[in-house]
């Protein structure tokens, strides 16, 4: 099964740690797991086999609001 987990970033905190633990556990059970981040920031080691993609590049921020809602790469 292919699974996508979405979270703003992986900087500290409980939700971020749970996301990493969940991704590693699902991968070890044979699932294809990807994590989608809004911001390219992480304080955690990514488990082997887990793909991580970010909507913004390092040290970049997303802009919010209309009509300026867009993703910066």
C-alpha positions in Angstrom: 0.0 0.0 0.0 1.2 3.5 -0.8 0.9 6.0 2.1 1.4 9.7 2.2 1.8 11.5 5.6 1.5 15.3 5.5 3.0 17.6 8.2 4.3 21.2 8.1 7.8 20.3 9.1 9.8 17.8 11.3 11.2 20.3 13.8 10.9 18.9 17.3 7.6 18.1 19.0 5.5 15.1 19.6 3.5 15.1 16.4 6.7 15.1 14.4 8.2 12.3 16.4 5.0 10.2 15.9 5.0 10.9 12.2 8.6 9.6 11.9 7.8 6.5 14.1 4.7 5.7 12.1 6.5 6.1 8.8 9.3 3.7 10.0 6.8 1.2 11.3 4.7 1.2 8.1 7.8 0.9 6.0 9.1 -2.1 8.0 5.7 -3.8 7.3 6.3 -3.5 3.5 4.3 -0.3 2.7 5.6 2.5 0.5 5.7 5.6 2.7 6.3 9.2 1.8 6.2 12.3 4.0 5.2 15.6 2.5 6.5 18.7 4.3 5.5 22.3 3.8 8.9 23.4 5.0 12.2 21.7 4.4 13.2 21.5 8.1 13.9 18.4 10.2 15.3 17.6 13.6 14.9 13.8 13.1 16.7 11.1 11.2 14.5 9.8 8.5 14.0 6.0 8.6 15.5 4.0 5.7 13.0 3.5 2.9 10.9 6.6 3.7 10.8 9.3 1.0 10.6 12.9 2.1 9.5 15.8 -0.2 9.2 19.4 0.7 7.1 22.1 -1.0 9.8 24.8 -0.2 13.5 24.7 -0.4 15.8 25.1 2.6 15.3 28.3 4.5 12.4 29.4 2.3 8.9 30.2 3.5 5.5 29.6 1.9 3.4 32.7 1.3 -0.2 32.7 2.4 -3.2 34.8 1.4 -5.0 35.5 -1.8 -3.8 36.0 -4.5 -0.3 35.4 -3.1 -0.9 31.8 -2.1 1.8 29.8 -3.9 4.7 27.5 -3.2 8.2 28.7 -3.5 10.9 26.2 -4.6 
